[in-house]
Amino acid sequence: MSRWVKITIEDVASYQAGALVKALESKAKYSEAQENPLEAAIERITSRIRSDVKSGGYAVDKAQDKIPGELSGEAVALIVEFAKPRLMQ
Protein backbone atom coordinates (compact mmCIF):
# COMPACT_ATOMS: atom_id res chain seq x y z
CA MET A 1 0.00 0.00 0.00
CA SER A 2 1.21 3.54 -0.69
CA ARG A 3 2.33 6.01 1.92
CA TRP A 4 -0.60 7.80 3.57
CA VAL A 5 -0.23 11.40 4.73
CA LYS A 6 -2.12 14.01 6.69
CA ILE A 7 -2.60 17.35 4.92
CA THR A 8 -1.77 20.33 7.14
CA ILE A 9 -2.16 24.08 6.98
CA GLU A 10 1.60 24.24 6.37
CA ASP A 11 1.11 22.14 3.23
CA VAL A 12 -1.45 24.66 1.99
CA ALA A 13 0.89 27.55 2.83
CA SER A 14 3.72 26.01 0.84
CA TYR A 15 1.40 25.49 -2.16
CA GLN A 16 -0.22 28.93 -2.08
CA ALA A 17 1.81 31.77 -0.58
CA GLY A 18 1.48 32.17 3.15
CA ALA A 19 -0.42 35.44 2.66
CA LEU A 20 -3.44 33.51 1.40
CA VAL A 21 -3.32 31.23 4.42
CA LYS A 22 -3.12 34.22 6.77
CA ALA A 23 -6.06 35.87 5.04
CA LEU A 24 -8.14 32.72 5.22
CA GLU A 25 -7.32 32.21 8.88
CA SER A 26 -8.17 35.77 9.88
CA LYS A 27 -10.38 37.62 7.39
CA ALA A 28 -12.51 34.64 6.43
CA LYS A 29 -13.60 34.04 10.02
CA TYR A 30 -16.68 35.94 11.05
CA SER A 31 -16.18 35.47 14.78
CA GLU A 32 -13.76 33.87 17.22
CA ALA A 33 -16.28 31.09 17.84
CA GLN A 34 -16.17 30.04 14.18
CA GLU A 35 -13.75 27.32 13.11
CA ASN A 36 -10.74 28.02 10.94
CA PRO A 37 -11.96 27.78 7.32
CA LEU A 38 -8.76 26.03 6.26
CA GLU A 39 -9.19 23.30 8.85
CA ALA A 40 -12.77 22.80 7.72
CA ALA A 41 -11.64 22.65 4.07
CA ILE A 42 -8.90 20.13 4.90
CA GLU A 43 -11.39 17.90 6.72
CA ARG A 44 -13.93 18.11 3.90
CA ILE A 45 -11.49 17.40 1.07
CA THR A 46 -9.75 14.62 3.02
CA SER A 47 -13.11 12.96 3.60
CA ARG A 48 -14.05 13.29 -0.06
CA ILE A 49 -10.78 11.78 -1.28
CA ARG A 50 -11.06 8.88 1.17
CA SER A 51 -14.62 8.26 0.00
CA ASP A 52 -13.54 8.28 -3.65
CA VAL A 53 -10.71 5.83 -2.90
CA LYS A 54 -13.14 3.50 -1.09
CA SER A 55 -15.68 3.70 -3.90
CA GLY A 56 -12.97 2.52 -6.29
CA GLY A 57 -12.70 -0.67 -4.26
CA TYR A 58 -9.44 0.19 -2.55
CA ALA A 59 -8.61 -0.03 1.15
CA VAL A 60 -8.01 3.17 3.10
CA ASP A 61 -5.72 3.91 6.02
CA LYS A 62 -7.29 3.50 9.47
CA ALA A 63 -6.50 7.12 10.36
CA GLN A 64 -9.48 9.19 9.20
CA ASP A 65 -7.29 12.22 8.50
CA LYS A 66 -4.92 10.59 5.99
CA ILE A 67 -4.99 10.27 2.21
CA PRO A 68 -2.67 8.54 -0.26
CA GLY A 69 0.55 10.55 -0.48
CA GLU A 70 0.47 10.66 -4.27
CA LEU A 71 -2.79 12.65 -4.07
CA SER A 72 -1.50 15.33 -1.69
CA GLY A 73 -0.85 17.92 -4.43
CA GLU A 74 -4.33 17.53 -5.84
CA ALA A 75 -5.80 17.62 -2.33
CA VAL A 76 -4.09 20.91 -1.51
CA ALA A 77 -5.32 22.44 -4.79
CA LEU A 78 -8.88 21.35 -3.95
CA ILE A 79 -8.57 22.72 -0.41
CA VAL A 80 -7.52 26.13 -1.74
CA GLU A 81 -10.36 26.08 -4.28
CA PHE A 82 -12.85 25.13 -1.54
CA ALA A 83 -11.63 27.77 0.93
CA LYS A 84 -11.08 30.80 -1.35
CA PRO A 85 -14.77 31.79 -1.69
CA ARG A 86 -14.78 32.51 2.06
CA LEU A 87 -12.58 35.55 1.37
CA MET A 88 -15.21 36.96 -0.97
CA GLN A 89 -18.09 36.83 1.53
C-alpha positions as CSV (number, residue, x, y, z in Angstrom):
1,M,0.0,0.0,0.0
2,S,1.2,3.5,-0.7
3,R,2.3,6.0,1.9
4,W,-0.6,7.8,3.6
5,V,-0.2,11.4,4.7
6,K,-2.1,14.0,6.7
7,I,-2.6,17.3,4.9
8,T,-1.8,20.3,7.1
9,I,-2.2,24.1,7.0
10,E,1.6,24.2,6.4
11,D,1.1,22.1,3.2
12,V,-1.4,24.7,2.0
13,A,0.9,27.6,2.8
14,S,3.7,26.0,0.8
15,Y,1.4,25.5,-2.2
16,Q,-0.2,28.9,-2.1
17,A,1.8,31.8,-0.6
18,G,1.5,32.2,3.1
19,A,-0.4,35.4,2.7
20,L,-3.4,33.5,1.4
21,V,-3.3,31.2,4.4
22,K,-3.1,34.2,6.8
23,A,-6.1,35.9,5.0
24,L,-8.1,32.7,5.2
25,E,-7.3,32.2,8.9
26,S,-8.2,35.8,9.9
27,K,-10.4,37.6,7.4
28,A,-12.5,34.6,6.4
29,K,-13.6,34.0,10.0
30,Y,-16.7,35.9,11.0
31,S,-16.2,35.5,14.8
32,E,-13.8,33.9,17.2
33,A,-16.3,31.1,17.8
34,Q,-16.2,30.0,14.2
35,E,-13.8,27.3,13.1
36,N,-10.7,28.0,10.9
37,P,-12.0,27.8,7.3
38,L,-8.8,26.0,6.3
39,E,-9.2,23.3,8.8
40,A,-12.8,22.8,7.7
41,A,-11.6,22.6,4.1
42,I,-8.9,20.1,4.9
43,E,-11.4,17.9,6.7
44,R,-13.9,18.1,3.9
45,I,-11.5,17.4,1.1
46,T,-9.8,14.6,3.0
47,S,-13.1,13.0,3.6
48,R,-14.0,13.3,-0.1
49,I,-10.8,11.8,-1.3
50,R,-11.1,8.9,1.2
51,S,-14.6,8.3,0.0
52,D,-13.5,8.3,-3.6
53,V,-10.7,5.8,-2.9
54,K,-13.1,3.5,-1.1
55,S,-15.7,3.7,-3.9
56,G,-13.0,2.5,-6.3
57,G,-12.7,-0.7,-4.3
58,Y,-9.4,0.2,-2.5
59,A,-8.6,0.0,1.1
60,V,-8.0,3.2,3.1
61,D,-5.7,3.9,6.0
62,K,-7.3,3.5,9.5
63,A,-6.5,7.1,10.4
64,Q,-9.5,9.2,9.2
65,D,-7.3,12.2,8.5
66,K,-4.9,10.6,6.0
67,I,-5.0,10.3,2.2
68,P,-2.7,8.5,-0.3
69,G,0.6,10.5,-0.5
70,E,0.5,10.7,-4.3
71,L,-2.8,12.6,-4.1
72,S,-1.5,15.3,-1.7
73,G,-0.8,17.9,-4.4
74,E,-4.3,17.5,-5.8
75,A,-5.8,17.6,-2.3
76,V,-4.1,20.9,-1.5
77,A,-5.3,22.4,-4.8
78,L,-8.9,21.4,-4.0
79,I,-8.6,22.7,-0.4
80,V,-7.5,26.1,-1.7
81,E,-10.4,26.1,-4.3
82,F,-12.8,25.1,-1.5
83,A,-11.6,27.8,0.9
84,K,-11.1,30.8,-1.4
85,P,-14.8,31.8,-1.7
86,R,-14.8,32.5,2.1
87,L,-12.6,35.6,1.4
88,M,-15.2,37.0,-1.0
89,Q,-18.1,36.8,1.5
